[in-house]
């Protein structure tokens, strides 16, 4: 919960978290990995990318605004990290969706037995105003 509440902090790191929680960084790292299954650094980055996807889906913020909102003011580094975790560039992710009244719709390309198939997926994101 601490991490999710502080994702917007640019300097969010193992050492900062340990300091804020008054625990040893090595101890925190070991305990965190045992309970969550991944390092704090990877967890923070994954949560930042997940939060950025949510912001892209529910707002019209620019890439640099979303990057800053998730604690990554360097838009280039944000873009590289986004692609690493999603397999898509930010533009690819954003171009596969469009807003249609009360729905956000996605077109996704997948492969089935060597044939490219386009899947249409619709998510209700917010009520039509």
Order of alpha helices (4+ residues) and beta strands (2+ residues): alpha-alpha-alpha-alpha-alpha-alpha-alpha-beta-beta-beta
